Amino acid sequence: MDTLKVAKRLQKKGLSQQVAEELSEILQDYASSDLASKQDLKTLEYALKADLEETKSELQKEVQETKSELQKEVQETKSELQKEVQETKSEL
């Protein structure tokens, strides 16, 4: 924010030079302390992208592990059923 430009605008509206300058400095302090800069936003963007990539990798790993577990369980169940079918055939 251009404090000199703000001070001049305030002076044109009837404020004294001293008050206009002080007010423009207060506004500058407030604006710079509470607003994110473009660099702040870029830094946040990169951090969020990194977090998303990490989460994506973790989820892909978990999905693969779950898939492997399910395949193993299906195979075990299939084997058990085949065994039971054979036992039932033998009994008949």
Secondary structure, DSSP 4 states (H G I P E B T S, - for coil): --HHHHHHHHHHTT--HHHHHHHHHHHHHHHHHHS--HHHHHHHHHHHHHHHHHHHHHHHHHHHHHHHHHHHHHHHHHHHHHHHHHHHHHH-
